[in-house]
Amino acid sequence: MCKAALASGATILSSHKHFFSPHGVSSVVIVQESNLTIHTWPEFGYAAADFFTCGDTVNPWKAFEYLKEYLKAKKFNAMELQRGSSQLINDPTCFDDNVVHASLNPKEKDHSITVTESEPHTDTEI
């Protein structure tokens, strides 16, 4: 993940890896611009990675491309979410106080996504 972070143009501050027995790893790379994480399940040929970045100097898609090539991924799903825009930071009334849950519909051939909304939990419930 450190090489993926460097490929994106991020500045690495720290990193940590945990290796599971008999296989698998979870890793987090803290970068000046946010963080990158990966969790692997080699027994299923599966890895889940997140590339959270801010600013204009980092390109998370370069980290994705590096990791995709490194893992020799034959299939992948990718989604980009825009978060923390300056409009939301400067005008908190833009928040609509909803939580959105998305999940794949495994029974659907097109792998459609179901989105549901619910009221937010308070900080004390998290």
C-alpha positions as CSV (number, residue, x, y, z in Angstrom):
1,M,0.0,0.0,0.0
2,C,2.9,2.3,0.6
3,K,3.9,2.0,-3.1
4,A,0.3,2.6,-4.1
5,A,0.3,5.8,-2.0
6,L,3.5,7.0,-3.5
7,A,2.1,6.2,-7.0
8,S,-0.8,8.5,-6.2
9,G,1.5,11.4,-5.2
10,A,0.7,11.2,-1.5
11,T,3.0,12.0,1.3
12,I,3.3,9.0,3.7
13,L,3.3,9.8,7.4
14,S,3.0,6.2,8.8
15,S,1.8,2.7,8.0
16,H,0.7,-0.4,9.8
17,K,0.1,-4.0,8.5
18,H,-1.4,-7.0,10.3
19,F,-0.9,-10.4,8.8
20,F,-3.5,-13.0,9.6
21,S,-2.9,-16.7,10.0
22,P,-3.0,-18.7,7.8
23,H,-3.2,-15.9,5.2
24,G,-4.6,-12.4,4.6
25,V,-3.5,-8.9,5.5
26,S,-5.0,-5.6,6.6
27,S,-3.0,-2.5,6.0
28,V,-3.5,1.2,6.6
29,V,-1.3,4.0,5.2
30,I,-1.7,7.3,6.8
31,V,-0.8,10.0,4.4
32,Q,-0.7,13.8,4.8
33,E,-3.7,13.9,2.5
34,S,-5.8,11.3,4.4
35,N,-5.4,7.5,4.2
36,L,-5.3,4.3,2.1
37,T,-6.5,0.9,3.4
38,I,-6.7,-2.7,2.2
39,H,-8.1,-5.9,3.6
40,T,-7.4,-9.2,1.8
41,W,-9.1,-12.6,1.7
42,P,-6.6,-14.7,-0.5
43,E,-8.7,-17.8,0.1
44,F,-11.5,-16.1,-2.0
45,G,-9.2,-14.2,-4.3
46,Y,-10.6,-11.0,-2.9
47,A,-9.3,-7.7,-1.7
48,A,-11.1,-4.5,-0.6
49,A,-9.3,-1.2,-0.8
50,D,-10.2,2.4,0.0
51,F,-8.2,5.5,-1.1
52,F,-9.3,8.6,0.8
53,T,-7.6,11.7,-0.3
54,C,-8.0,15.4,-0.2
55,G,-6.4,18.3,-2.1
56,D,-5.4,18.6,-5.7
57,T,-1.9,17.0,-5.5
58,V,-3.0,13.4,-5.0
59,N,-4.7,11.2,-7.6
60,P,-6.3,8.2,-5.9
61,W,-6.9,6.6,-9.3
62,K,-3.1,6.2,-9.7
63,A,-3.1,4.2,-6.4
64,F,-6.0,2.1,-7.7
65,E,-4.2,1.4,-11.0
66,Y,-1.0,0.5,-9.2
67,L,-2.7,-1.9,-6.8
68,K,-4.8,-3.4,-9.6
69,E,-1.6,-4.2,-11.5
70,Y,0.3,-5.4,-8.4
71,L,-2.5,-7.8,-7.4
72,K,-2.9,-8.9,-11.0
73,A,-6.7,-8.3,-10.6
74,K,-8.8,-10.1,-13.3
75,K,-12.0,-8.4,-12.1
76,F,-12.7,-5.3,-10.2
77,N,-15.4,-2.9,-9.1
78,A,-14.6,0.8,-8.4
79,M,-16.7,3.6,-7.1
80,E,-15.7,7.2,-6.6
81,L,-17.4,9.2,-3.8
82,Q,-16.9,13.0,-3.5
83,R,-16.8,13.9,0.2
84,G,-15.9,16.9,2.3
85,S,-16.5,19.6,-0.3
86,S,-15.7,23.1,0.8
87,Q,-19.4,23.9,0.2
88,L,-20.4,21.4,2.9
89,I,-17.6,22.6,5.3
90,N,-18.5,26.3,4.8
91,D,-22.3,25.8,4.8
92,P,-23.4,22.9,7.2
93,T,-27.0,23.5,6.3
94,C,-26.3,21.6,3.1
95,F,-26.4,18.4,5.1
96,D,-29.7,16.5,4.9
97,D,-29.2,14.4,8.0
98,N,-29.7,11.0,6.3
99,V,-27.6,7.9,6.3
100,V,-27.5,6.0,3.0
101,H,-26.8,2.2,3.0
102,A,-25.8,0.6,-0.3
103,S,-25.5,-3.1,-1.0
104,L,-25.1,-5.4,-4.0
105,N,-28.1,-7.5,-4.9
106,P,-26.4,-10.9,-5.3
107,K,-29.6,-12.5,-6.9
108,E,-29.6,-9.9,-9.7
109,K,-27.7,-10.8,-12.8
110,D,-26.8,-7.1,-13.4
111,H,-25.3,-6.7,-9.9
112,S,-27.6,-3.8,-9.2
113,I,-27.2,-1.8,-6.0
114,T,-29.9,-1.3,-3.4
115,V,-29.8,2.0,-1.6
116,T,-31.8,2.6,1.6
117,E,-32.0,5.6,3.8
118,S,-32.5,5.9,7.6
119,E,-32.2,8.4,10.3
120,P,-28.6,9.0,11.6
121,H,-27.3,7.7,14.9
122,T,-26.0,10.0,17.5
123,D,-22.3,10.2,18.2
124,T,-22.9,8.3,21.5
125,E,-24.4,5.3,19.5
126,I,-21.4,5.0,17.2
